[in-house]
Amino acid sequence: MTAPTRPAAEAPTARRPPAYSVAVVAAVLSAACWGSATVMSKAVLTHMPPLTLLTVQLTASIAVLWLAVLVLRRRVRLDRSSRRASLSGLLEPGLAYTFGIVGLALTTASSAALLGAAEPLFILCLAWLLLKERVGAAMLALAAMATLGILLVMFPDAGSLPGQGSLIGDFLVLVGTFFAAFYVIATRKLVRVLDPLSLSALQQSVGLLWTLGALLVALGFGLSALGLAGVPPAILLLAALSGVVQYALAFWFYLFALQSLPANVAGFYLTLIPVFGLAAAFLFLGESLTALQWVGALCVIAAVAAISRVGRE
């Protein structure tokens, strides 16, 4: 008789993706969360430094995510593959929002929301370079149109005061947007084998560690103050709420959508972020765009909306 053999370690099995229509709804909800939370963050930035705000936001988000993991009894694997997957949190929220929140402090919420629409363009390029997803002539033409729109949005900010529209702030927002696009590419395959809620909690925990490190470095070199003394409780509550909306809910919805939508198509639903962001900035902050920026905004939104349809064909 031969000795019984030990079964091989089970490889992660692919998760059953949600229906396409359900994934689209989730993608739209994620855009609504990101667009509205940008305005909430801008309001709080008048009371505390950017990295301090980001730390408060991620702490609140992670608390909600891990509580949801416990309540819903989602399994969290801490094996080698899960630990490697969690490192994508260095891209977003780590690097993406470190640059993004500093840029938002220097420019307007309207400009930040519009420049965030460049994320689908970055996703398109990265999906072509890294995932070998096909890019046709129509895609390239629309990408060029959206790039022109981004330049038109940024141009009036070249001579503005910090906080009222800034070329440096716009550039930092774009850098953060690039890292966010890289995160989408890195996460596309992970959601097929890992639960989106558990993956969000792991990624954001890593992102918080990065943010705490960046905050300590900034404090050590005198580049920032902690800035929590004297902050009203209502502002701290708004900061925490913005973190739950911008990170816990938005990422959860988006990772859920990525289970069914291709990376280059899912990315273009982010074109709705400026729609929600501009509406909220107008209603709650009284911000407005110049005529040139409106032209650029229309170019960006029309281009990415068209690319979304082309990508599904």
C-alpha positions in Angstrom: 0.0 0.0 0.0 1.2 3.4 -0.8 1.0 6.2 1.9 -1.7 8.7 1.3 -0.5 11.8 -0.3 -1.1 15.3 1.1 -3.4 17.4 -1.0 -1.6 20.3 -2.7 -2.3 23.7 -1.4 -5.4 25.1 -2.9 -4.8 28.0 -5.4 -7.1 31.0 -5.0 -10.3 30.3 -7.0 -11.8 33.0 -9.3 -14.8 34.8 -7.8 -18.1 34.9 -9.6 -18.3 38.4 -11.1 -21.5 40.5 -10.6 -23.8 41.2 -13.5 -22.6 43.9 -15.9 -25.5 46.3 -15.0 -24.8 46.0 -11.3 -21.1 46.7 -11.9 -22.0 49.8 -13.8 -24.2 51.1 -11.0 -21.3 50.4 -8.5 -18.9 52.3 -10.8 -21.3 55.3 -10.9 -21.7 55.3 -7.1 -17.9 55.3 -6.7 -17.6 58.3 -8.9 -20.3 60.1 -6.9 -18.4 59.3 -3.7 -15.1 60.6 -5.1 -16.6 63.7 -6.6 -18.5 64.8 -3.5 -15.7 63.9 -1.1 -13.3 66.1 -3.0 -15.4 69.1 -2.1 -15.7 67.9 1.5 -11.9 67.6 1.7 -11.4 71.1 0.3 -13.7 72.6 3.0 -11.7 70.8 5.8 -8.3 71.9 4.3 -8.9 75.4 5.6 -8.7 74.0 9.1 -5.9 71.5 9.0 -2.8 70.6 6.9 -3.2 68.2 4.0 -1.2 65.2 5.4 -3.0 65.5 8.7 -6.4 65.5 7.0 -5.3 62.4 4.9 -4.3 60.6 8.1 -7.7 61.3 9.8 -9.6 60.3 6.6 -7.8 57.0 6.2 -8.1 56.2 9.9 -11.8 56.6 9.8 -12.1 54.7 6.5 -10.1 51.8 7.8 -12.1 51.6 11.0 -15.3 51.3 9.0 -13.9 48.8 6.5 -12.5 46.4 9.2 -15.8 46.7 11.1 -17.7 45.8 8.0 -15.3 42.8 7.5 -16.1 41.6 11.0 -19.9 42.2 10.8 -20.2 40.6 7.4 -17.8 37.8 8.4 -15.7 38.2 5.3 -12.7 35.9 5.2 -9.3 37.7 5.2 -6.4 35.6 4.1 -3.0 36.8 5.3 -1.0 34.4 3.0 1.8 35.6 0.7 -0.4 36.4 -2.2 -2.8 38.5 0.0 0.2 40.4 1.5 1.5 41.1 -2.0 -1.9 42.3 -3.1 -2.1 44.7 -0.1 1.0 46.5 -1.4 -1.0 48.0 -4.2 -2.3 50.3 -1.4 1.1 52.1 -1.7 -0.2 53.3 -5.1 -3.6 54.3 -4.0 -4.4 55.7 -1.4 -0.7 56.0 -0.6 1.1 57.9 -3.3 -2.1 58.9 -5.2 -3.7 60.8 -2.3 -0.4 62.1 -0.8 0.1 64.1 -4.0 -3.6 64.6 -4.6 -4.4 66.1 -1.1 -1.4 68.5 -1.3 -2.4 69.6 -4.8 -6.0 70.1 -3.7 -4.8 72.5 -0.9 -3.1 74.6 -3.6 -5.9 74.6 -6.3 -9.7 74.7 -6.4 -12.0 71.7 -5.8 -13.4 72.3 -9.3 -10.0 72.1 -11.0 -9.1 69.0 -9.0 -12.3 67.2 -9.9 -11.8 68.0 -13.6 -8.2 67.0 -13.6 -9.2 63.7 -12.0 -11.0 63.0 -15.3 -7.5 62.4 -16.7 -7.4 59.1 -14.9 -9.2 57.2 -17.7 -6.6 58.5 -20.1 -3.8 57.2 -18.0 -5.6 53.9 -17.5 -5.9 53.6 -21.3 -2.2 54.1 -21.8 -1.2 51.8 -19.0 -3.7 49.1 -20.1 -2.1 49.3 -23.6 1.4 49.2 -22.3 1.1 46.6 -19.5 -2.1 44.6 -20.2 -1.7 44.7 -24.0 -5.4 45.9 -24.3 -6.1 47.0 -27.8 -6.2 50.8 -28.6 -7.6 51.8 -31.9 -7.5 55.1 -33.9 -10.8 56.3 -32.4 -9.4 55.8 -28.9 -6.2 57.8 -29.7 -8.2 60.6 -31.2 -10.5 60.9 -28.2 -7.5 60.7 -25.9 -5.9 63.6 -27.7 -9.2 65.6 -27.4 -9.3 64.9 -23.6 -5.6 65.9 -23.3 -6.4 69.3 -24.9 -9.2 69.7 -22.5 -6.9 69.1 -19.5 -4.5 71.8 -20.8 -7.4 74.3 -21.2 -8.5 73.6 -17.6 -5.0 74.1 -16.3 -4.0 77.2 -18.3 -6.0 79.9 -16.4 -4.5 78.6 -13.1 -1.0 79.5 -14.2 -1.1 83.0 -12.6 -3.6 82.3 -9.7 -2.9 82.4 -6.0 -2.5 79.2 -4.0 -5.9 77.8 -3.0 -7.6 79.8 -5.8 -6.2 77.7 -8.7 -2.5 76.9 -9.0 -0.4 75.4 -11.8 1.7 73.5 -9.2 -1.4 72.3 -7.4 -2.9 71.2 -10.8 0.3 69.3 -11.6 0.4 67.5 -8.2 -3.3 66.5 -8.7 -2.3 65.0 -12.1 0.6 63.1 -10.6 -1.7 61.7 -8.0 -4.2 60.8 -10.7 -1.4 58.9 -12.6 -0.7 56.7 -9.5 -4.5 56.2 -9.1 -4.6 54.8 -12.7 -1.6 52.6 -12.0 -3.6 51.2 -9.0 -6.5 50.3 -11.3 -4.2 48.3 -13.5 -2.5 46.6 -10.6 -5.8 45.7 -9.0 -7.7 44.5 -12.1 -6.7 40.9 -11.6 -6.7 40.9 -7.8 -10.5 41.4 -7.5 -11.1 38.2 -9.4 -9.7 36.1 -6.5 -10.0 38.4 -3.5 -13.1 39.8 -1.8 -13.4 43.6 -2.7 -14.2 44.6 0.9 -11.3 42.6 2.4 -8.9 43.8 -0.3 -10.0 47.5 0.3 -9.2 47.1 4.0 -5.8 45.6 3.4 -4.8 48.1 0.8 -5.9 51.1 2.8 -4.1 49.8 5.9 -0.9 49.8 3.9 -1.8 53.2 2.5 -2.2 54.5 6.1 1.3 53.3 7.0 2.7 55.2 4.0 0.8 58.3 5.0 1.9 58.2 8.6 5.5 57.9 7.4 5.1 60.8 5.1 3.5 62.9 7.9 6.4 62.1 10.3 9.0 63.1 7.6 7.1 66.3 7.0 6.9 67.1 10.7 10.6 66.2 11.2 11.8 68.6 8.4 9.4 71.3 9.4 7.5 71.1 6.1 4.1 70.7 7.9 2.5 71.1 11.3 0.2 68.6 12.9 -2.5 71.3 13.1 -5.1 69.5 15.2 -5.0 71.9 18.1 -8.1 74.1 18.2 -9.9 72.3 15.3 -13.7 72.2 16.1 -15.3 68.8 16.7 -17.6 69.4 13.8 -14.7 69.8 11.4 -13.1 66.6 12.7 -16.4 64.8 12.2 -16.5 66.2 8.6 -12.9 65.1 8.0 -13.8 61.6 9.2 -17.0 61.5 7.2 -15.1 62.6 4.1 -12.7 59.7 4.6 -15.4 57.2 4.9 -17.1 58.5 1.7 -13.8 59.0 -0.3 -12.0 55.8 0.7 -14.2 53.2 2.3 -17.3 53.5 0.1 -15.7 54.7 -3.1 -13.0 52.0 -3.2 -15.4 49.3 -2.1 -17.8 50.2 -5.0 -15.0 50.6 -7.5 -13.3 47.3 -6.7 -16.7 45.6 -6.9 -17.2 47.1 -10.4 -13.8 45.9 -11.5 -14.8 42.3 -11.1 -17.0 42.6 -14.3 -15.7 45.7 -16.2 -12.4 45.7 -18.2 -9.8 48.1 -16.7 -10.0 50.6 -19.6 -13.8 50.6 -19.6 -14.2 50.8 -15.8 -11.8 53.7 -15.7 -13.9 55.8 -18.0 -16.9 55.8 -15.6 -14.7 58.0 -13.6 -15.6 60.8 -16.0 -18.6 61.3 -13.8 -16.4 62.5 -11.0 -16.2 66.0 -12.4 -20.0 66.1 -12.8 -20.5 65.4 -9.1 -17.5 67.4 -8.1 -18.4 70.6 -10.1 -22.0 70.5 -8.9 -21.0 70.1 -5.2 -18.2 72.8 -5.5 -20.8 75.2 -7.0 -23.5 74.5 -4.4 -21.3 74.3 -1.3 -18.1 76.3 -2.0 -19.4 78.9 -4.5 -16.7 78.0 -7.0 -17.0 78.7 -10.7 -15.0 78.1 -13.9 -13.7 80.5 -16.5 -15.1 80.2 -20.0 -11.9 78.6 -21.2 -12.1 76.0 -18.4 -15.7 75.2 -19.3 -14.5 74.5 -22.9 -11.8 72.3 -21.5 -14.3 70.6 -19.2 -16.6 69.8 -22.0 -13.7 68.4 -24.1 -12.7 66.1 -21.2 -16.1 64.9 -20.3 -17.2 64.3 -23.9 -14.0 62.5 -24.8 -14.0 60.1 -21.9 -17.7 59.4 -22.2 -17.1 58.5 -25.9 -14.2 56.4 -25.0 -16.3 54.5 -22.5 -18.7 53.5 -25.3 -15.9 52.7 -27.7 -14.2 50.5 -25.1 -17.3 48.4 -24.6 -17.7 47.6 -28.4 
